[in-house]
Amino acid sequence: MKPTVLVVDDEEKLRRVVELQLKTAGFEVEQAGSAEDALKLADHADVILTDLRLPGISGLELLASLRRQDSHTPVIVMTAFGSIETAVEAMKAGAVDFLPKPFSLDHLMTVVNKALELRTLRAENRELRAELGQRYEFDNIVGRSDAMREIFATVERVAPTRATVLMCGESGVGKDLIARAIHHHSPRDGRPFVKINCTALPENLMESELFGYEKGAFTGANTTKPGKFEQADTGTVFLDEIGDVPASVQVKLLRILQEREFERLGSNKTRHIDVRVLAATNVDLRAALEQGTFREDLYYRLNVLPINIPPLRERKEDIPFLAEHFVKKLKKDLGTPVESISEAAILRLLEYHWPGNVRELENVIERSMVLASGAVLDAADIKLDLAPKPRLAAADNFLPEGMTLDDYERSIIREALHRADGNKSQAARLLGLTRNALRYRLSQMGIES
């Protein structure tokens, strides 16, 4: 359909000249000699071209009336009294542009076409906002909070690119799901998606696992084995807990990101790779930069498109939707009589602080559904993990008497190593540190094990 321009002016001759020009350019044209007549026709117009000096209601009052009606039609004002002050006043009232009389027909067409483009952009923007307003779920990621809607929109924008994405957030917030959503909505969907848990890989095996090795590269290397990056060629690599990568491997990761090339362990042959890298961390990498345990150049290569995922306690408005989602998801697999969750149960969930985030919420829902006997999961059925956590500090949350800060930090690190049976990766997780950050602290304190 041809776009329609409504021309509002009390001079019939001018209306006729403008109409002829617009119709020649392929527009439909409506005419009005006053603002009162224009208001009756405004709903059918794609662009309104109005004089400011009109009999009865003025052009500025016409603009105000259209704004009160929440009209999205762009308005261009014409005036023979076109001072800067008048133009500014019209723009403040909602006009998208102005034409000082007399104007050339070429200038008229430029301004009308620009207004029509603006109308299209506004319509697309309203549709996008409406779509995001209705979306509470995105590839099994559920959320109604502003933060989650922003993440959904970000995923849609970054997925089609090959840019590196760094997801930051506490353990259990859903970084893995977001990484998979980015891959699924990218041109690499259908190609390999390889997840690498950097914490689970021992330091002495990490390089060979990531980049592969040649036969005879080390004792026990009886065959040639490609690494995770080769397995992900043309697809996506997801590096989970990137902060636990040791310095020797960080250099090779930087080369992958910059040059898309590497060598297998025990080989001098340079191999080229086409992978997109997604990374995630549950610790502050900027603190690791300050401690010298994470390379600054690698950090900036990874942090091209950061996505910060807030903890569940900061977006509690998502809990009702997540709880309902998990009930529907789990009832198919658990074989329990539970079909729904009550408002009282939701209120109980809202009162909890969720240190384990969405993962903990799903576990609580599953545990509660297994033990429930009715069709509705009620407040009494909710089985929260309310066990008190041990406290090493004094009752007033300050240092124990007679201890310095260094002594206290040393005692906490020793306790973490004791609980982890000497496993540094596990001890680092207990302390909320990366493995490299823990090693740095141990070396500073002169503690080797």
N, C-alpha and C positions, 0 to 999 in steps of 0.2 A: 504493500500500500504506500501511496505517496504521502510524505509528511505534510502536515497542515500548519500553516502560519496564520495566526489571527492578527490582522492589522487594525490598530485602534488609533483613529485620528479624526478630528472634526473637519479637516479639509478633504473633501471628496476627491478633488483632483490629485492630491498626493497619494491617497489610498489607491486610486486607479493606476497611477504610474508604478507604485510598488507592487501591486497585484500583477500587472503585466510582466514585470521583470521576474517575479517569483514563479509565475506560471510557465514562463519561457524556460526557466531553470528546472522545471519538473515538480514544483510544489503545488499542493492544493492551497487555496487562500480563502479565508473568511474575513469579512469586513465589519467593523463597528464604529459608529460615530461618537460614542460616549462610553465611559467606564461602566455605566449601568448595563448597556447592551453587551459590552465585552464580558461581564460576569456571567451572562446567560450562555455564552459560547465557549467560555474558557476550558470547560471539561473536554472539548473535542479537539483542542489545539495541541500541537507538539512544541510550538514556539509562539510566544506572544511579543509583538512589536508594537509598542504604545508610545504616544506622545505624552509628555508630562503635563502640558496645559490642555485641559479638556473642559468642556462645559459641565457643570455639576461637580461630580466627584473627580478629583485630580488624578494624575497618573500615579503619584505617590500613595494616595488613598487606595487606588486600585491594587497596588503592590501589597499594601497592608491587608486588604481584604483577601487576597489570594493566599497570603501567609497564614491568616486565621483559618482558612479552609484547608490548610496543610497541602496546598497544591505543589506538585513537583515540576510544573511546567516552567522552563526557563523564560525569563522576561528581559527583553531589550528595550531600553527607553530612548526616545527621540526627543530632542528639544532644540528650539531655535534660540533659547536663552541659556546656551550650554556653557556655563561657567564651571570651573573645577569644583566649586562648592556644591553646585546642583548635582553634578555627576557623583560626587562622593556621597551625598545624601541618598541618591537613588540606589547606589550599590549597597549602602548600609540597610536600606529597606528591603533588599533581596534581589535587585536586578543583577544579571550576570554580565551585562555590557551596556554601553550607551553609544548612540549615534548623534553627533552634533549636526544640526541642519545648517546649511545644505550639505548633503553627503552624496558621494558618487555611488552609482549602482554596483560597481565592483566592491566598494567598501561594504555596502549593504549585504552582498552575497557572502563575503568573508565572515562578517559578524554572525549572520544567520546560520551558516554552516558550523561555525564554532559552537554556537549555542545548541545546535542539534547534537553535536558530538558530546557535549556536556550532559545533555539529557540522557543519552545512551549510557554514559558512564555512571550517572546517578542511579539509573534503573538497575544496572548490573550490580552496583554496590548494595542497593536495597535487597536484591535477591540473595546476594552472598550473606548479608547479615541475617536475613530471615532463615536461610539454610543452616547457618551456624547456630542460630537461636533454637532451632528444632533438633539439632544433632546432640544426642547424649551418649552416643556410642560410635566408636571408630575402630574397626577391626578388633573387636573384643576389648577395647580400651574404653571404659565407661567414665563419664564425668559431665557434670552440668555446671561446674564452677567456671568463673571467668578464666582462671589459670588453665584449666583443661581445654576449654574452647580455643584459647589462644594456641595451645600446643597442637590441637587438631589442625588448625589453620596453618601453623608453621610446617607441620608434616606434609600437608598438601602442597605447600610452596617449594619445600626443599627436596621432596622425593624425586621429581623429574630431573633434577640436576645430578652431577657426579661429585658435588662438593662434600668434603669431610664434615661430619657432624659429631659434636661432643655432647653427650647427655650427662648431666650432673644431677645427683639426687641420692637420698639415703637408700640403704638396702631395702628392697621390697616395694618401691614406688612404681615399678613397671617399666624400667629402662629397656629390658629385653623385648617387651611387647612393642614399644615405640620403635625400636630398631627394626623389628620384623615388619612393622607397618610401613616404614620408610622404604624398605626393600620391596615390599609387595606393590607399592604404588609407584615404583620406579621403572624405567625401561629394562632393568635387569631382572624383573620378576620372571620366574621360570628358570633363571640361572642359579648357580649354587649360592646358598646363604650359609656361611661357615662361622659358627660362634666359637670364640676362643676365650676361655676363662683364665686370665693371666694369673690369678691367685692359685688356681689348682695345679699349675705347671711348676714343677721343681726348677730352681734356677739353672741347674746344670743340664737340664733337658729342654729348656725353653727355646734356645736358638735352633736346635735340630727339629723341634716340633713345628716351629713357625716356618722355617725356611728349607727344611729337608736336609738330607745328607747323602753322600756318595758311599758306595761300598768300600769298607776299609777306613772310613774317616775316623773311627775310634773303635776301641775294643767292643766287640758285640755287633758292629755294623756289618752284618753278613750280606745284606742286600742294599740296593739303592732305594731310598724312600723319598717321595716328594713331600713337601711340607704343607701346612694349612693354607698358605697363600697360593700355592700352585693349585691346590684343590678348589680354591675359590675363583680361579681365573674366569674372567668375563662376568663374575658375580659380585657378591658383597662379603667383606670380612667384618665381623663384629667383635671388637676387642673389649671384653668386659673386664672391669677393674684394671684399667690401663695404668694406674698409678703403681702397680706392683711389678711393672716391667723393669728389670735391672738395667744399669747404665750401658752395659755392653750391647744389649739388644736394642735399646733406645736409638742408638746410632743407626742400626740397620732399618728400623722402622722409619726413621726420618728419610732414609734413602728411598724406601718404598714410596713414601708420600711425595717426595720431590721428583724422583727420576723414574719411578715405576720399574725398578730393577733391583736384583739381588743375586747372591751366589749361594748355592747349597754348601753346607758344611763339608769341607774336604774337597771342594771344587774351585777352580779358577774361572769357570765359564760363567759369564754374566747372562742372566735370564731376565727377560722382560715380561711383565705381568700387567693385566688389565683388571684391576679390582677397585671397588669403591670401599673406603674405610669408614666405618662407624665405630665410635669408641664411647665408653661409659666409665664413670668413676663415682664412688660414694664418699670420697674425701676431697678436701680442697687442694687442688693441684697447685694453686698459687702459693700455699704454704710450703709445699714440696719444692717449689722453685727457690724460695728463700733459704731453705735448708740445704739446697744443692743436690737433692736426690732425684730431681726430674729436670731434664734439659729444657731450657727456655725456648730454643728453636723448635723442638718437637711439640711443646705446648701450643705455640702459636700456629703450627701446621695443623694440629688437631682441632683447635678452637676456632675454626673458620665459621661454623654455624653452631653456636651453643644453644642447647635446649635445657633449661633449668626446670626440673620436675619437683614441685613442692611436696613436702610430706603430707600424709593424710590428715594430720591434726590441724594443718593450715587450710584445708579445703573440706571441712566436715559436711558441707552441703552435698558432697558427692556420696556420702556414706549410704543414704537410703537407696540410691540408684544402684550402687555397687552391691549392697546386700540383696536386693531383689534379683539382680543379675546372677549372683552366685547361687541363690536358691534355685532359679530356673536351670542354670547350667548343671548343678550337682544332682538335682533330683532324678535326672536321667540315668546317672551312673551309680548312685548309692542304693537305690531300691528302698528308700525310706518312704513313710506315708506323708512326709512334709510336702505341701504344695505351695505355701506362701509364708510370709513373715508379717507379724502384727506391728502396729504402730508403737506399742509398748516395748517390743523387742528393739525396734529402731531407736527409740529414745535411750534405751540402755546402751546400745552401741555408740550413740552420739556422746555419751558421758565418759567414754573410755579415751585414753590418750594415744593409743596405737603406736607404740614404739617400733613395731614391726611393719607398719604401713599396710598397704593393700594385701601383701602376701599374708600377713597375720590375720587380716580381716577374713580372707578366704578360708584360712585354716580354722578360725573360730566358727564360721558358718558351717563348714563341713563337720567339725566335731559336734556342734550343737544339733545338726540334722541327724547324725548317726544315733545320738542318745535320746532324741525327742520321740514321743509316741503319738502325738496328734498330727492333724493335717496342717495346722498353723503353728509356725515357730513363734513361741511367746517369750516374754521377758525372762520367765523362770527357766526356759530351755537354753538360754544363751550361756555358754561356758567360756568365760574369759580367763586369761592367764593372769591371775591377780597375785601370784607369789611375790613377796617382797624381795627386792634386790639387796644383796649384801653391801654394806657400807664400810669402806676402809677409813674414812675420815672421822673426825670427832663429831659429836651430836650437833654442834653449831655450824657445821659445814665449813669449818676452817681447818688449818693444819693441825694434826695431832700435837699435843704439847711436847716441846723439846725437839721438834723436827723442823729442819729447814725445807724450802721448796725442792732443792736438789735431792735431799734425802727422801722426801715423800715421792718424788717422781721415780727415783731409783727403786723404792720399795714396790710401787705399783707395777713397774716393768718386770721386776723379779717375780711378783705374784702372777702376772699374766703369763710369763714363761713357764712358771710352775704348773699353772692350770692347763697350759697347752702341751705339757710334757716336753718342753724344749722346742716345739715346732714354731718357728718364727712367723710363718704366714698366719697360723691360727692365733698366735699371741697378738699380732698386728691387728687382726680383725676384732679381737676382744677390746683392744685399746682405741679402735676407730682410726688406725693409722694405715698407711701403705707399708708393705714389707720393706721398701727402701728407706722410708722415714724411720722405722724401728731400728734398722741396721745403723742408720746415721746416729740415732740417740745412743745405741749400745756402744758404738765406737767412741763417741764423745765422753761417755761415762767410764770407758775402759772395761766394759763388760763384753766378753766374747761369746758367752753362751748362757 
